Amino acid sequence: MEYFVPHGAWEQKITGIASRLSEPMSVPPLIVEWREGALSVRDGNHRHAAMVAVGWKAAWAIIWCNCADDCDRAREALGIPEGPSTG
């Protein structure tokens, strides 16, 4: 995690979210950045931790890249087929 959150506050938030999780389609997607060959959750860190806490193995995510070359590298590394171009 890039930004420190006090452990007690973090755990309280995660516990609350985890208690309300029902199925993956009911949860907003995580927003994830492809950054230098790694994925970084940019929005949804609490949701992600709650999903892990309840044992989910998969979740919806939107992956963003900062340039076309990064997008190509991410697709290759993650096994994502090429889709329509956005510009």
Secondary structure as GFF3:
##gff-version 3
##sequence-region A 1 87
A	DSSP	alpha_helix	7	20	.	.	.	ID=ss1
A	DSSP	three_ten_helix	24	26	.	.	.	ID=ss2
A	DSSP	beta_strand	30	35	.	.	.	ID=ss3
A	DSSP	beta_strand	38	43	.	.	.	ID=ss4
A	DSSP	alpha_helix	45	53	.	.	.	ID=ss5
A	DSSP	beta_strand	61	64	.	.	.	ID=ss6
A	DSSP	alpha_helix	68	78	.	.	.	ID=ss7
###
